[in-house]
């Protein structure tokens, strides 16, 4: 008889395989049990672990509890109190809805559950080992539920072998408990590891809970964010750029109070910081997103750690706009002080990382400008806006008002020195201006570079040529490689303002140049733009217009050593302070430093 190739697996083996999707390490157990407790409307939670949870995980709550029938059914696969019909899957508002948590945990550990409903006199005790037969008994307990999980993966040696050290597993467990502490500040939470109390948190408003969890130093570095629209509501905090971290581990995103990871939103936040972050650092953020459950699918990951939005690009634009609005409402000019930690806001020579402007997985550069003609940062389409009236909100972002979210109220924006303030040029390199708070020092080259950079991007967005025609066209002989590059970039070069004719044999005739190019510099500017463009292209091959704008602005800007008249200095400062990002140049160098009057008083012994 022919041997069957397709077999139905025994239930016990199938359960162990299913458990591998839900239970990957002790942290998975803690997460699932805590979420069950939250769904049971608990107001107080306790988590106890030993050896990082490999030996013991115990979660206790004061929630609704269960009677015997429910307690026994809870260990069955696909057993849940949260889903009744398919329609319920379209609007999930609870954590546990698959009905797999207890069954999966019980398949690979020794589990005891003690639970009692308020109206019952006794608690029900259910025990099982490795997914075997359940034993049921009675006992005493306050209303609520305690689940004790011992010897995780005792019956799956291969899985247990791949667990990390107790210290590493503890860190993962800590992260799971930590996230619940943040997202449910109204709940009392105690965490004990190997007999040591890690923390014991009383119910509190969110700011107090964050103070308890992160400490005063972190809290003082946060900027609150809040916006509501028909699409979603976002509240929470982002960090000041000077308070970056070396990893992405300090990023918390909660969707309808469920912790998730989402590359799109992470990228939206990161891109909004543009050049403000020190190289190699990432922002702290803590964002709570509230959205209609019908508009999101949380059922795309076995552990429900990911979500899919029905309008992914709309969410991206909303988050990016909100974060940028919050950032541009603050003043991030570095200050020169008596002391400063390396990389801190008071350090001289502070540098920031270049912008991350692309939509994840795409090549479209997502540029935005403060003028009336804009580029949608996702679609690349021109968006025409009305002049700002100070009333624009994030909800208008989704109706076409994208860039007004990026404009801070005028009184909150960084402002240039007063019209009558004295200006000095120091060594034909720096512009010094007296301001109310002290002295402002501006690097004239990088300031002009920022101005030209954004001006170039506006030209690309408008797709309308703007060049000054040369009375006598210039003939330029290029290398074969550069001539080929001009052929490739001709349309974009013309978008910048160059009027070029290709005559073959590596010859280009320049008939017009951008209006910012000084007379006599036409040939030099074109050649240097091509040279610098090739350098930038090696690092970001898809950012054609961004690379071209950076190259052009760097080579066309006034140089250190160029003398400027007072009128030229004032015009430069006026242009700088209407740019979208007057703090740093396109390459991440700071444009402005400040010395406060208090700092000078300290230096001269007045304080």
N, C-alpha and C positions, 0 to 999 in steps of 0.2 A: 504494500500500500504506500502511495506517495506521501512523503512527509510534508506536513503543512508548514508553509513559510510564514504565514501570518497567524499570530497567536494573541489572545487576550491576556494581558498580564494579570497575575494574582493581585488582589486588592492591596495587600500589604506592600508589595513592590511598587505598585502605582502610587501609593500614598507617599512613599519615601522619595520617589522622583518628583512628585508635586511639591513636597516639602522643600526640595532643593531650590525651587523658584521663589518661595516666600521666606524661608529661613536660611540665610547664608552665613550668619554668625550671631553671637549673643545680642548684638545691637538690633538685629532683625526681630528677635524675640521681645526685647524691651519696647521697641517701636509698636509692634502689633498689640501688645498687652496694654500699653498706655492709651493707644487709640481706642481700644475696646472700652477702657474705663471712661474716657471722655464721652464716648457715645452713650454710656450709661448715666450721663449727667452727674458725674462725680464732682464734688467740690474740694476734695482733699485726696492727694495721691502720695504713695510712698513706694520708693524703688530701692531694693536691696540686692546687691550683687556680691559674689565672691569669685576671686581669681578671674576678674574681667568678665564674669558672667558664664564662663565655661563650666564652673562647678555649680553655681546657683544664680538664678534670677527669680526674684519675687516682687510682684507688683500688687499692691493693696489699694483699695479705693472705698469710698463711702457712697457708691452709686446705687442704682436701682436693685441690683442683685437678681437672683433667679430662683425659681422653684425647681423641684427635682426633674420634672419633664424637660424644662428648658435647659437645665444644666447638662443633662445627658445628651440632648439633641445638639448642644453647642459643639460637641466633639465630632459630630458628623461632617463629612465633606459637603461643601455648598450649603451649610446650615447658617442662616442669617436672620436677624430680626428687622433688617433694614430694607430688604427688597421683596416686594410682593408680585409686581408685574413688570413686564418689559419697559413700560413707560417710566418706572422708577429709575431705570438706568439712565434715562434722558435728563434727569435732574437730581443728581446725587448730592446730598447735603451732609452725609455722614462719612466717617472714616472707613469702617469695616463694612463692606457690602458684598464681598465675594463669598464669605462664609468659609474661608480656608485657613484662617490663622490658627485656631486651636487644633484643628485636625492635623495641620502641617507640623506644628510644634510637637504635638503628642506622638507623631510618627517617628521622631528622632530624639526623644528625651523621656525622662520620667516626670510626669506631670500630676500635680494635685491641685484641685480647685475647691475652695471652700466659699460658699455663697449663700446669702440669705436676703430674702425680700423683707421689706419693713413690716408687712402685715402677718408674717409667719413667725412662729416662736423659735424654730430651730433652723440651723444652717444645714445645707446639703454639702456633703464631701464626696467628690468624684476623683478617683485615681486611675491612672493607666500608665503602662510602660511600653514604649516603642510602638504605639498604635495598637496594642493588644486589647484584650477584653477590659471593659470598664467595671470598677467596683464602686458601689454607692453605699454611703453610710451617713449618719447624722452627727451633729456636733454643735458647739456653741460659737457664735460670732456676732459682732455688731452688724447691722444692715450694711450690705455692700459685698464685695468680692475680693478674694485673695487667690492669685494663681502662683504656684511655686513650680519652677522648672529646674530640674537637677540633671547634671551629667549630660549636657547637650552633645548629641551625636555619639552617645555611648554604643549604639548599635550600628553605626556607620563609620567604622574606623578610618576609612579613606578620607571622609569629610573632616573628621576630628583632627587628622594629621595636618590638614592645611590651615587650621586655625593659627593665628599668630600668638605671640607671647601674651600673658595676662595683661601686661602694661598696655600693649597695642590695642587689645580687645576692649580694655577699660576706656581708652580714649574714644573709641567708636560708640560705646554705650553712653559715655558722657555727652557726646554730641547729640544723641537722640533725646536724652533727658533735657539737655540745655535748650533744644528747640521748642520742646513743650513748655518749658519755663517762660520762654519769650512770648510764644503765641497765645498762652493762656495765663496772663498775669493775675486774673481774678481767682485762680485756683491755688490752694496751698500745696506745696510740693516739697518732699523730703527725699534726699538721695544719700544712701549709705553704701560704702564700698569696703569690704573686708573689715567691717566693724568701725570704720571711720566715717563720721558724718561729713559728706562733701559740701552740702548746703541744706538749709532748711528755710524755705521761703514762705512768708505769709502772703495772703492775698493783697494786691496793691494795684494802683493805677500803672499803666505802662511805663511812664518815665521813672517811677520809683523802682519797678521791677528791673528796668535796664540798669539803673544805678546799682541795684543789688547784684546783678549778674555780671556786668562789665566793669563797674567801677567809675569813679568820677572823671578820671582822665579821658576815657573813651567817650563818656557822655558829653563832655565839654567840647569834643571835636565833631559833634553831629549837627547836621542841618535838617530841620524838620521839612517834610514834603507832604502835601495833601492836595488832592484834586478829585473832583467828581464829574462824571459825564454819563451819557446814556449807555456808553459801552461798558465802563468799569469805574470803580472807585479805588484810588490808591492813597494810602497813608503810610507814614513811617519816617525813616531817617536815612540820610546819606552822609558820608564823612566829608570833612573838608579835605581838599587835595593834599595838604601837608601831612595828613594822618593816613597814609597808605600802608598797605601790608604786603609782605613778600609773597603771599599766596592768596588764592581765592577762597580760603576756608572761612573768611570773615564776611561772607555774603549770605544773607538770609532772605529767602523769598517764600511767602506764604500765600497760597491761593485758597480763598474761602477758609482760611486758618489751617490749611494743610500745607506742610513743608514740601516744596517741589524744587526740582532743578529745571531750568529752562534756558537753553543757550541763546535763544532770541532775546529774551529780556536781559540776560547778563550782558549781551553785546550792546543792547540799547543803552544800558547804564554806563558801561565802559566808554562807548563812543561819545556820550554826552560830556565826559570829562575832557575830551579833546586833548590839548597839549598840557593840561594842568598837572598830570601825575608825574612824579619822579620816575625815571626809567626803571623798569623792573618791578614796579609796585602796582597794586590793585586797590580799588576803593572798597571801603566798608559800606555795605548797605543793608538795610532792614526794611523790607517793603511788604505791606499787606495789600493784596489785591482782592477786591470783592467783585464778583461777576456773576451774572445769571448762569446757574448750572447748565441750562440748556445750550449755552454758548461755548461750553468747554467739555472736552472728553478727558476724564481722569483715569480711564480704564485702559490705558495703552501700555502699562508697565506692571509686571507682577507685583511689585511692592508699591505701586501707585506713587512713584517718585517723580513722574513726569506728567505733563498735561499738554493737550493739543487744543489751541484756540480756533474758533471758526473764522476769526479775522486776525490772523497772526501779524500781518503787516500793520493793521490799525493799532494793535496793542504795542507793537514796536515803536511806532511814531509817537504814540501817547506817552510812553515811558521816557523815551529819549527827550521829548520836548519838556516834560515835567522836570526831569533831573537838570536839564540845561537851564531852565528857568530858575530853579532853586540855586544853582551855582552862580549864575550871572547876577543874582540879587545880592551877592556877597562880594566883598573886596578882598582879593587874594594877592595884592601886590606884596612881594617880600619886603621885610623891614630889616635894616641893619641894626643889630642890637649888641649889647655887651657880651652876651653869651648866645650860643646856639648849638644844638646838637647836630651832628652830621646828617645832612639830608633834610633838616628841619627848615621851617619857614624863615628862620633868621640867618641861614647860612649864605655867605657870599658865594656867588657863582652857582647858585641853584639851577639845576637843569631839569627839564621835564621830558617825558616821552612823546614822540610824534603821535598824531591822531590815529584812531582806528575808525575809518569812515565807511567801510563797506557793509552792505547787508550780508549776513552770514551765507556763505556759499555762492554769492553772486559777485559780479565784477562791476556793478554800477556804483560809481562814487556818489555818496549821499551828501551833497553840499547844501548849505542853507545860508541865507543872507538876510540882513536887516532891511533891505530896500523893498520896494513894492513888488518887483518881479522876482519870484523865488523858484527854486527847484524843489519838488517833493523829494525828501531824502530817501524814499523807497522806490517810487516809480520813475523818478527822473523827469517827470513832467513839470512844465512851467505852471506855477500857481500864482495868480495875480491877487494881491491883497489890497485892502483899503488902508489908508494911513492909520497908524495906531491911535486909539482913543483912550488907552489905559484901562479898558474894560474887558479885554480879551481873556478868555479862560481856556483851560485845556480841552474842554468839550468842543470849542471852535476848531481845534486842531483837526478833528475828524470831519469837519465840514469845509476844510480847505484853508483854515487860518493857521497853518503850521508854524510859520516863523514868528508870529506875535507871541507865542509861548516862549520863544527864546529871547525875547526882549524884556529886560527887567524894567520896572517903573523908573522913570528918569531920575527921581531923587535917590534911588538906590544904586544907580549905575556909577561906576568909577567915572569921575569927571575931570576935565582938564583944569590946569591952573586958571584962576580968574583972568579976565581979559587984560587987566592992568598990572598983573603980577610981573615982576622983573624976571627976565630970562638971561642966562649966560651960556655960552658954549665953552666947554672945558676941553682944551687940547684938540679942538676940532673933532671931537669924538662923542662927547656927552652933552646933553642939554640939561641945565639945572634950573629949577623953577621953585620959587617960594610959594608954599601952600599953607593953608591955615594950620595944618597939623605939624608942619616942619618944612623939610626940603624934599623935593621929588627929583630923581635923577633918571634921565631917559637916554637909552642907547640909541643914537640917531639912526644907525644902519638897520638894526632889527626892527625899530619902530616903522621905518619906511618900508621895510620888507613885509611886515604884516599888512600895511595899507595896500601895497601893490598886489600881494597874494590874494586878498579878498576882492580887489578890483578885477583881477584876472578871472576869478571864479564867476563874478557877476557877468563878465563878458561872455564866458562860456554859456552861462544860463540864458542870457538874452539871445544868443546866436545871431547877433547883429554886428556886423563888422564896424569897428571904430578905429581908424588909423589916420596918421598924418602922412600925406603924400610927399615924397621927396622931390625937390626941384630937379635934382640930378640923380637918377637911379644909380644904385651901387651894384657892381658886378662882383660876386664872391666866388672864388674857387675853393671847392671843398674836397675832402678825401672821398673816395668811392663809398666808404661806410657812412659818412655824414650825409652825402648826397642821397643815398638810399633812405636814410632816416628822415630827411626832409620830405622825400616823396611819401613816406609813411605818415608823417605828422602834418602834412601840408594843410589839411582842413582845420586841424586844431591850432596850428600856428596862425592861420588866418583869423581864427576866432579870437586869438589874443590881440590881433591888430597888425600882424605882418601881411604885407602884400607882396607875394613872391611869384616869380615866373621861372619855370624850370627850362633850361636851354640845352640839357643834355651835356655829356662829357664833363659831368661833375660841376657844372656852372649854374649858379642861381643868381637871378637879378632881383634885387630888393628895391621895389618901387614905393613901398610904404612901410611904416613901423608904428608900433603902439604909441599913443600920445605921451606916454611917460618917458620914452627914450629920448635922451638928450642928443641934439644935433652933433654929428660926428662920431657917435658911438654905435651906429647902425650895424656895421660889419662885426665889430667886437661883440656886441650883445648877442647876435644870432649865433656866432660860433661858440660863445661861452654857455649859452642856454643849451645848445646841443650836447656839449661836453658834460655839463652838470646833469642833464636829463639822463644820460646813459648811466651815471652813478646811481641815481635814485631808482632807475628801472631795475637794477639788480636786486634791490630789496623789496620793491613792490611793483612787479611787472604788469599788474592789471590796472593800477591807478594812473592811467595815461595823463588825464587832465590835471590831476593833483600834482604829479611829478613835474609836469610842464609849468604849472603855476608857481611851484616852489623854485624851479630853476630860473624862470623869468624874474621873479621878485627878488631873488638873491643877487642876480647879476645887474639888475636895473636900479636897485636902491642906492641912495647916497652912501658913500663909503666913510669909514672912520678916517679922518684926516681931511674931509671936505669941509671948507668953511661955509657957514650958513648965515644969512642975514637974520635980523630979528623977525622980519616978516616971514621968512621961510621957516624959521623955527616955530612960530605961532601957527602957521598953516599946517605944518607937520603934526603938531600936537592936536590941533582941531580934528584933522583927519583920523589920527590914531584913536581918539576917544569916541568915535562913532563906529569903529569896527566892532565886529561881534565878539572878538577875543583880544582885548588890548593888553593882556597880561604877558603873553609869550609869542615869540615869532613862530613861523610854520615849522621850524626845526626843533622847537622846544626850549630855546634860550629865553631867559626873562628879559622883558623890555624895560620895566620900570622898577626901581628900588626907592625906598623911602627911608628917611632918617627923621624920626619924630623929634619934636622940640623937647620932649621929656628926656629922650636919649642924649641930646646935646647938653641939656642941663646936668645930667649925671656925669657926662664926660668932663664938664667944667667945674664939677664939685658943687653945683647949686642945689643938688638933692642929696 
